[in-house]
Amino acid sequence: MRPLDCSDIKTSMAKYLEDQLLLSKRANHTCVLTLPIKTFDGRWVSVIVEQKFDDSFLVHDGGKTDSELFSCLLYTSRCV
């Protein structure tokens, strides 16, 4: 067996993500990236990217994590 070449794995994973990544524009300065990765309950993972300034971006899940936890009767609290 030949030694494992991690760069081959990286290249393969990058190609898979590039081929399967979905992109949709939500507003002038907002894009939604849907990754080809599912959560444990079968939902696709989406990431929202908002441009705040020319070189500043806010990346978040649009509150989906809190909503999913709430629907499972789990509540989040603020850290003190």
Secondary structure, DSSP 4 states (H G I P E B T S, - for coil): -PPP-HHHHHHHHHHHHHHH-EEEEEETTEEEEEEEEE-TTSPEEEEEEEEEETTEEEEE-TTHHHHHHHHTT-------
